[in-house]
Amino acid sequence: MLWGGPISFLQTTEKLMTTSSPQSVRVMLVDDLPERAAIVDSHLVAAGYDVVSRLPTASGLLFQIEQHRPDIILIDLQSPGRDVLESLSVINAHNPTPVVMFSEEEDPSFIEEAVDAGVTAYLMGSFDTQRVKPVIDVAIAQFKSFQSLRLALDTTRDRLESLSIIDKAKSLLIKQHKFTEQEAHQQLRSLSMDTNQSLQQAALSVVTILDKNN
C-alpha cells in the first residue's frame, strides 16, 4: 500500500474537517466493471455514504466533478492510463479532492506519477468492500493533513516574498533618495495609505519605478 496525495484548496479542507459522519460524505465512483461497481455502490450506501455519481470510465471526469462536487473520488479501472492522470492533475490544481485509486499497475514510475497527479491513496488490487470506511477515513485524513501543510507553506512563502519586496523597495529608496531605513519605511507606509494598497503592493510599485533608474 502506498500513500501520497495532493496538497492544496482551503474550502475543500474546511468542508472535510466538519465532516462527522459517512452520511455527509459525497462519493464519486469510477469503475469500468458494471457488476463490481454495483456491489461497491451498494456497500457504500449501506455504510452510509452518499454515492453522487457512478462512472464507467474516466472520460468526462472533470465535467462530472464540476457537476457533483464529490468529497472523495474512488477509482478502480482495469488499465488506468496517462489520460486519467492528466485529468487528476487538473483537478488537483484547480479543485483538489481526495482520490483513492485501486490498480494492478505495479510500475513504480506510474505509481509516482499517480501520486504527483493528486492521488491521495494508491492501493494494489481491487476495492475490498469490507474495508470501505477505513479506506475512505484514512484518505480524507491524509488529504486534510497535506492541505494543512500546504496552507502553512504557502503562508510562509507569501510572507517571505512580501518581506523580500519590501526590503528591496527600502534599499532602492535609501540608495537613490538618501533616506534612512526608518524614513524609507515611512515612505512606503505613506504610499500604502495614500493609494489604499497593502504595504507589499506599495513596495512593488516603488521597485517597478525605481528599478528603471537603477
C-alpha positions as a Python dict, from the first residue, in 0.01 Angstrom:
ca = {
    (1, 'M'): (0, 0, 0),
    (2, 'L'): (135, 338, -100),
    (3, 'W'): (2, 664, 30),
    (4, 'G'): (53, 1003, -127),
    (5, 'G'): (-163, 1297, -201),
    (6, 'P'): (-247, 1641, -322),
    (7, 'I'): (-169, 1946, -133),
    (8, 'S'): (-396, 2237, -151),
    (9, 'F'): (-765, 2403, -166),
    (10, 'L'): (-876, 2550, 165),
    (11, 'Q'): (-1252, 2527, 104),
    (12, 'T'): (-1237, 2153, 46),
    (13, 'T'): (-1027, 2107, 358),
    (14, 'E'): (-1265, 2310, 573),
    (15, 'K'): (-1560, 2111, 441),
    (16, 'L'): (-1393, 1780, 520),
    (17, 'M'): (-1286, 1899, 864),
    (18, 'T'): (-1652, 1948, 953),
    (19, 'T'): (-1747, 1602, 826),
    (20, 'S'): (-1863, 1397, 1123),
    (21, 'S'): (-2048, 1104, 968),
    (22, 'P'): (-2048, 895, 648),
    (23, 'Q'): (-2389, 1038, 555),
    (24, 'S'): (-2229, 1377, 484),
    (25, 'V'): (-1953, 1234, 261),
    (26, 'R'): (-2032, 1255, -110),
    (27, 'V'): (-1858, 979, -307),
    (28, 'M'): (-1789, 959, -680),
    (29, 'L'): (-1720, 606, -803),
    (30, 'V'): (-1527, 541, -1126),
    (31, 'D'): (-1531, 170, -1213),
    (32, 'D'): (-1520, 7, -1557),
    (33, 'L'): (-1672, -324, -1442),
    (34, 'P'): (-2051, -274, -1402),
    (35, 'E'): (-2110, -572, -1172),
    (36, 'R'): (-1825, -477, -939),
    (37, 'A'): (-1933, -115, -945),
    (38, 'A'): (-2286, -214, -841),
    (39, 'I'): (-2151, -416, -548),
    (40, 'V'): (-1920, -138, -433),
    (41, 'D'): (-2203, 113, -472),
    (42, 'S'): (-2435, -94, -254),
    (43, 'H'): (-2167, -133, 15),
    (44, 'L'): (-2101, 239, 16),
    (45, 'V'): (-2470, 315, 52),
    (46, 'A'): (-2503, 51, 325),
    (47, 'A'): (-2213, 214, 507),
    (48, 'G'): (-2398, 544, 499),
    (49, 'Y'): (-2214, 722, 218),
    (50, 'D'): (-2385, 929, -50),
    (51, 'V'): (-2282, 798, -393),
    (52, 'V'): (-2343, 1105, -608),
    (53, 'S'): (-2217, 957, -934),
    (54, 'R'): (-2106, 621, -1077),
    (55, 'L'): (-1896, 641, -1394),
    (56, 'P'): (-1787, 351, -1620),
    (57, 'T'): (-1478, 541, -1741),
    (58, 'A'): (-1274, 847, -1651),
    (59, 'S'): (-1393, 1017, -1969),
    (60, 'G'): (-1558, 1344, -1881),
    (61, 'L'): (-1430, 1321, -1525),
    (62, 'L'): (-1362, 1693, -1498),
    (63, 'F'): (-1717, 1780, -1603),
    (64, 'Q'): (-1870, 1525, -1365),
    (65, 'I'): (-1669, 1658, -1071),
    (66, 'E'): (-1779, 2011, -1153),
    (67, 'Q'): (-2141, 1894, -1161),
    (68, 'H'): (-2143, 1678, -847),
    (69, 'R'): (-1870, 1826, -625),
    (70, 'P'): (-1781, 1498, -452),
    (71, 'D'): (-1593, 1490, -121),
    (72, 'I'): (-1389, 1191, -237),
    (73, 'I'): (-1330, 1001, -563),
    (74, 'L'): (-1283, 624, -577),
    (75, 'I'): (-1121, 496, -897),
    (76, 'D'): (-1100, 125, -984),
    (77, 'L'): (-1005, 77, -1350),
    (78, 'Q'): (-856, -222, -1526),
    (79, 'S'): (-597, -12, -1707),
    (80, 'P'): (-579, 346, -1579),
    (81, 'G'): (-389, 542, -1842),
    (82, 'R'): (-196, 865, -1851),
    (83, 'D'): (-511, 1047, -1964),
    (84, 'V'): (-668, 966, -1627),
    (85, 'L'): (-362, 1108, -1452),
    (86, 'E'): (-381, 1420, -1667),
    (87, 'S'): (-741, 1475, -1559),
    (88, 'L'): (-645, 1422, -1195),
    (89, 'S'): (-362, 1674, -1232),
    (90, 'V'): (-609, 1938, -1348),
    (91, 'I'): (-841, 1853, -1059),
    (92, 'N'): (-551, 1872, -815),
    (93, 'A'): (-455, 2215, -946),
    (94, 'H'): (-800, 2373, -954),
    (95, 'N'): (-1027, 2177, -722),
    (96, 'P'): (-821, 1940, -502),
    (97, 'T'): (-1026, 1641, -391),
    (98, 'P'): (-923, 1322, -206),
    (99, 'V'): (-869, 1044, -459),
    (100, 'V'): (-833, 672, -387),
    (101, 'M'): (-706, 466, -679),
    (102, 'F'): (-718, 85, -688),
    (103, 'S'): (-498, -68, -955),
    (104, 'E'): (-297, -375, -1055),
    (105, 'E'): (-31, -146, -1204),
    (106, 'E'): (294, -214, -1019),
    (107, 'D'): (521, 9, -1226),
    (108, 'P'): (693, 241, -974),
    (109, 'S'): (705, 524, -1227),
    (110, 'F'): (328, 504, -1283),
    (111, 'I'): (262, 499, -909),
    (112, 'E'): (486, 804, -866),
    (113, 'E'): (303, 983, -1147),
    (114, 'A'): (-31, 896, -987),
    (115, 'V'): (74, 1043, -653),
    (116, 'D'): (213, 1353, -827),
    (117, 'A'): (-117, 1388, -1013),
    (118, 'G'): (-304, 1410, -684),
    (119, 'V'): (-392, 1052, -589),
    (120, 'T'): (-424, 1056, -211),
    (121, 'A'): (-415, 679, -169),
    (122, 'Y'): (-287, 423, -419),
    (123, 'L'): (-376, 64, -333),
    (124, 'M'): (-282, -253, -515),
    (125, 'G'): (-573, -473, -620),
    (126, 'S'): (-946, -412, -639),
    (127, 'F'): (-1173, -244, -388),
    (128, 'D'): (-1221, -451, -74),
    (129, 'T'): (-1584, -394, 16),
    (130, 'Q'): (-1516, -494, 376),
    (131, 'R'): (-1279, -202, 420),
    (132, 'V'): (-1490, 76, 274),
    (133, 'K'): (-1499, 306, 575),
    (134, 'P'): (-1133, 267, 686),
    (135, 'V'): (-1005, 339, 336),
    (136, 'I'): (-1219, 650, 298),
    (137, 'D'): (-1145, 772, 652),
    (138, 'V'): (-769, 737, 606),
    (139, 'A'): (-775, 901, 262),
    (140, 'I'): (-969, 1201, 392),
    (141, 'A'): (-742, 1233, 696),
    (142, 'Q'): (-436, 1212, 469),
    (143, 'F'): (-580, 1475, 239),
    (144, 'K'): (-659, 1713, 527),
    (145, 'S'): (-307, 1673, 663),
    (146, 'F'): (-149, 1763, 330),
    (147, 'Q'): (-390, 2052, 280),
    (148, 'S'): (-297, 2197, 619),
    (149, 'L'): (72, 2158, 540),
    (150, 'R'): (29, 2325, 201),
    (151, 'L'): (-160, 2615, 357),
    (152, 'A'): (118, 2667, 614),
    (153, 'L'): (387, 2650, 346),
    (154, 'D'): (200, 2890, 117),
    (155, 'T'): (152, 3136, 404),
    (156, 'T'): (522, 3124, 492),
    (157, 'R'): (627, 3160, 129),
    (158, 'D'): (395, 3457, 74),
    (159, 'R'): (528, 3628, 386),
    (160, 'L'): (890, 3579, 277),
    (161, 'E'): (813, 3712, -71),
    (162, 'S'): (640, 4015, 81),
    (163, 'L'): (935, 4088, 310),
    (164, 'S'): (1177, 4050, 20),
    (165, 'I'): (988, 4304, -195),
    (166, 'I'): (959, 4549, 95),
    (167, 'D'): (1331, 4519, 172),
    (168, 'K'): (1419, 4576, -194),
    (169, 'A'): (1196, 4885, -210),
    (170, 'K'): (1357, 5029, 104),
    (171, 'S'): (1706, 4959, -33),
    (172, 'L'): (1625, 5147, -354),
    (173, 'L'): (1481, 5442, -161),
    (174, 'I'): (1790, 5453, 60),
    (175, 'K'): (2026, 5433, -237),
    (176, 'Q'): (1852, 5674, -474),
    (177, 'H'): (1698, 5925, -231),
    (178, 'K'): (1943, 5904, 57),
    (179, 'F'): (1671, 5807, 305),
    (180, 'T'): (1746, 5637, 633),
    (181, 'E'): (1588, 5294, 674),
    (182, 'Q'): (1324, 5442, 902),
    (183, 'E'): (1244, 5717, 650),
    (184, 'A'): (1223, 5465, 368),
    (185, 'H'): (982, 5252, 569),
    (186, 'Q'): (770, 5556, 647),
    (187, 'Q'): (759, 5648, 278),
    (188, 'L'): (626, 5302, 197),
    (189, 'R'): (364, 5323, 472),
    (190, 'S'): (250, 5664, 350),
    (191, 'L'): (228, 5542, -9),
    (192, 'S'): (36, 5237, 109),
    (193, 'M'): (-224, 5451, 291),
    (194, 'D'): (-247, 5716, 21),
    (195, 'T'): (-310, 5463, -255),
    (196, 'N'): (-517, 5221, -46),
    (197, 'Q'): (-273, 4940, -118),
    (198, 'S'): (-108, 4683, 101),
    (199, 'L'): (248, 4754, 208),
    (200, 'Q'): (367, 4484, -32),
    (201, 'Q'): (177, 4636, -325),
    (202, 'A'): (315, 4980, -247),
    (203, 'A'): (666, 4835, -226),
    (204, 'L'): (620, 4660, -561),
    (205, 'S'): (516, 4991, -721),
    (206, 'V'): (829, 5158, -583),
    (207, 'V'): (1051, 4875, -707),
    (208, 'T'): (893, 4891, -1055),
    (209, 'I'): (958, 5265, -1082),
    (210, 'L'): (1299, 5291, -917),
    (211, 'D'): (1443, 4982, -1080),
    (212, 'K'): (1428, 5166, -1412),
    (213, 'N'): (1655, 5432, -1272),
    (214, 'N'): (1894, 5192, -1107),
}
